[in-house]
Amino acid sequence: MDPAYAEMIANGEKHVEARLSVQRRVPFGAVDVGDRVYVKPRSLGVSLVARVSRVESFEDMTPSEVRALRGQFNELIRGDAAFWRAKREARYATLVWLSDVEAVHAQPVLPSPGARRNAWCVLDAGV
C-alpha cells in the first residue's frame, strides 16, 4: 500500500480501502466482515491491523460505473486523481470498510513477495 494511504488510515482520515482490477483477484470474494486486515506500507513492515466492518464487491463494471464509485465513496476512500485514472478500466472492485485500527507490535509471517501474485494475500485464521 502507498505509505500516504496507510498514514491516512492510521490518522482516521481514510475509512475504506478500495481494490479495483481488470481481472477478478484477491480480495474479491475473499474478505468478510470480522476479518482482520494488516496494513503494510510499500517497502516497510506491517504497521497497522484493522477489523473489517463492511464489504461491498462489484463485478462486470464499466468505466461509468467506476466513476460512479468514485463519486459515491471517494470521501471515504481518499483516492487521488492518479489512483482513479489508473483504475478507470477496472471491471472488479472490492471496498473494505476498516474499523478498530491499531498499531502492530509483532510482525505477522507473510508469504514472500515472489510467492504472492498481488498486493493482497489471505493468511491462515491463526495469524
C-alpha positions in Angstrom: 0.0 0.0 0.0 1.1 3.5 -0.7 2.6 4.9 2.6 0.4 8.0 2.4 -2.8 5.9 2.4 -1.5 3.9 5.4 -0.9 7.1 7.2 -4.5 8.3 6.4 -5.8 5.0 7.8 -3.7 5.4 11.0 -5.0 9.0 11.4 -8.6 8.1 10.9 -8.9 10.0 7.7 -9.3 7.0 5.4 -12.1 4.5 6.3 -12.4 2.4 3.2 -9.7 0.5 1.3 -10.6 0.1 -2.4 -9.2 -2.6 -4.6 -10.1 -2.3 -8.3 -8.8 -4.6 -11.0 -9.4 -5.6 -14.6 -9.3 -9.3 -13.6 -11.0 -10.9 -10.7 -8.4 -11.2 -7.9 -8.0 -11.2 -4.1 -9.5 -9.6 -2.1 -12.6 -10.0 -4.4 -14.7 -12.7 -2.7 -12.0 -13.4 -0.1 -12.7 -10.9 2.7 -15.6 -10.9 5.1 -17.0 -8.8 7.9 -15.0 -9.5 11.1 -11.7 -10.4 9.3 -8.5 -8.7 10.3 -6.7 -6.7 7.6 -3.0 -6.0 8.1 -1.7 -2.8 6.5 1.8 -2.9 5.1 3.1 0.3 3.5 5.2 -0.3 0.5 8.9 -1.0 1.4 8.1 -1.1 5.1 6.9 -3.7 7.6 3.2 -4.2 8.6 2.2 -1.2 10.6 -1.5 -1.5 11.4 -4.2 -4.0 11.9 -8.0 -3.3 11.4 -11.2 -5.2 11.6 -13.4 -5.4 8.5 -16.8 -3.8 9.4 -18.4 -3.9 5.9 -17.5 -5.2 2.4 -19.0 -4.4 -1.0 -18.0 -6.1 -4.2 -18.8 -5.1 -7.8 -18.2 -7.0 -11.0 -18.6 -6.5 -14.7 -18.2 -2.8 -14.2 -17.9 -0.2 -16.9 -15.9 3.0 -16.8 -19.0 5.0 -16.0 -19.7 2.7 -13.0 -16.1 3.2 -11.8 -16.7 7.0 -12.0 -19.9 6.4 -10.0 -18.0 4.5 -7.3 -15.6 7.4 -7.1 -18.4 9.9 -6.7 -20.2 7.9 -4.1 -17.3 6.6 -2.0 -14.1 8.7 -2.6 -14.7 10.8 0.6 -14.1 7.5 2.5 -11.5 6.0 0.1 -9.5 9.2 -0.3 -8.1 8.1 -3.7 -6.2 10.8 -5.6 -6.7 11.6 -9.3 -3.9 9.3 -10.3 -5.4 6.4 -8.5 -8.8 6.8 -10.3 -7.1 7.3 -13.7 -5.2 4.1 -13.2 -8.4 2.2 -12.3 -10.8 3.7 -14.9 -10.9 0.4 -16.9 -11.4 -1.8 -13.8 -14.1 -4.4 -14.1 -14.0 -5.7 -10.5 -14.0 -3.7 -7.2 -13.9 -4.6 -3.6 -14.5 -1.9 -1.0 -13.4 -2.8 2.5 -14.6 -0.7 5.5 -11.9 -0.6 8.3 -12.6 -0.2 12.0 -10.8 -0.7 15.3 -7.5 0.3 13.7 -4.4 -0.4 15.9 -0.7 -0.3 15.6 1.0 -3.7 15.1 3.7 -4.6 17.6 4.6 -8.1 16.4 5.0 -8.7 12.6 2.8 -11.5 11.2 4.5 -14.0 9.0 3.7 -13.1 5.4 4.4 -15.1 2.2 7.5 -13.8 0.3 6.6 -11.2 -2.4 7.6 -13.8 -5.0 5.0 -16.2 -3.6 2.2 -13.7 -3.9 0.6 -12.6 -7.2 -0.8 -9.3 -6.0 -0.7 -6.9 -3.1 -3.3 -8.8 -1.0 -2.7 -12.2 0.5 -5.0 -14.3 2.6 -3.4 -15.7 5.8 -4.5 -18.7 7.9 -7.0 -17.9 10.6 -4.4 -18.4 13.3 -2.3 -15.4 12.2 
